[in-house]
Amino acid sequence: MTTLATPPQESEREEAPPAPPSQARRHVGRWILFGMMLCVAVIMLYPFWVMIITSLKSETQFLSGGGFSWLSWKTLTDNIPIFQEVLSSTIVCSASIFVILCVGLPAGFAFSKLRFRASTTIFLGLVSAMMVPLQAILMPEFVNVTKLGLTGGYFGAILVYAALGTPFSTFLFTTYFRGVPDELIEAGIVDGLGYVGVLGRLVVPIAVPAIATVTVLQFIQIWDDLLVGLLFIQNTSERPITVGLAVLAAGRTTSIPALMAGSLVSALPAMLVYLGFQRYLVKGLTMGIDR
């Protein structure tokens, strides 16, 4: 008498899922990650803490190592027009970034979506300009700007900063706009917007991460630069804050607390801009990885 084999039960045919990690292991991993992030934060913020503490001391208190005073801030404001220099740096940064965006946005859109003769060659030549160091072209630029008579105020420095930042912005916008669907551009053209209307009404609103990335990176680079401001802004009433701090440090007797106070004032705007655009900056820097 033959007997039929019974099929295996459902629980026997399917393998048991792997056991999830224990709750204790997850807690340990979180605490390790938190400890690593805390160590990195302490290392990054410690210089600013030293700047704050040092700026709240007089020269005598700094040398003796005890006490607090606002005398260093008074020394700073008495030696250099710190607030006027901050305003000058803000004007130069804002105008330079405005020019960089006005040139880089349409250039990136043209290189990514329009087809014209020698576009690849021109784009490669523009990108190769990013590899030229500033020190190699600084003196020829100074000679040319001097011949144009633009070294007395802001305009010469703005032109130089715009020329230095345009290749990077064009490259970044080109990379970003290549991820925009061609159907969107064609639909805008069919609706009668034209390329200028498509750029202004369709492309720019979705390019906010790229715009924020260019703005933040160029702001930090221009705000912290010394060479261009020192050479191209020869009017002492319009010099940026980096030049003012360099003049303060080059004096016969340098007050370390006053210098730390000025450095703190100089560092705060760049930190605030970075923190304000941080989420857009991360998205903008990683926008070409998953496209």
ABEGO torsion letter per residue (X at the ends): XBBBBBBBBAAAABBBBBBBBBAAAAAAAAAAAAAAAAAAAAAAAAAAAAAAAAAABBAAAAAAGBEBBAAAAAAAAAABBAAAAAAAAAAAAAAAAAAAAAAAAAAAAAAAABBBBGAAAAAAAAAAAAABBAAAAAAAAAAAAAAAGAAABAAAAAAAAAAAAAAAAAAAAAAAAAABBAAAAAAAAAAGAEAAAAAAAAAAAAAAAAAAAAAAAAAAAAAABAAAAAAABABAAABBAAAAAAAAAABABBBAAAAAAAAAAAAAAAAAAAAAAAAAAAAAAAAAAAX
